């Protein structure tokens, strides 16, 4: 008899399934996911810097870092691999340089920067 005609809990056709707790949970999950993404992005340069300074275990031999080479006029992948390979067979290094840099072996341009991968 004295009930109001407008139900304030369901004024817009929403039921009780969307509670404040669910909104807070979604917000917390969103903030946690963003925090994890930022942590991953910021940890990549740190991990890369640590990897360049040698082995991670005490007493392990230092790792050979990748080198950067600037192509000069007249250079070929073969000549670059011979210089970088230190007397070893240059064929595997030629393939590794081409694959690492995503280049065609016959399309070197003077001034281009190549990453020379470490070899085993």
HELIX and SHEET records of a PDB file:
HELIX    1   1 UNK A    8  UNK A   10  5                                   3    
HELIX    2   2 UNK A   20  UNK A   51  1                                  32    
HELIX    3   3 UNK A   77  UNK A   85  1                                   9    
HELIX    4   4 UNK A   90  UNK A  101  1                                  12    
SHEET    1   A 2 UNK A  67  UNK A  70  0                                        
SHEET    2   A 2 UNK A 113  UNK A 116 -1                                        
END                                                                             
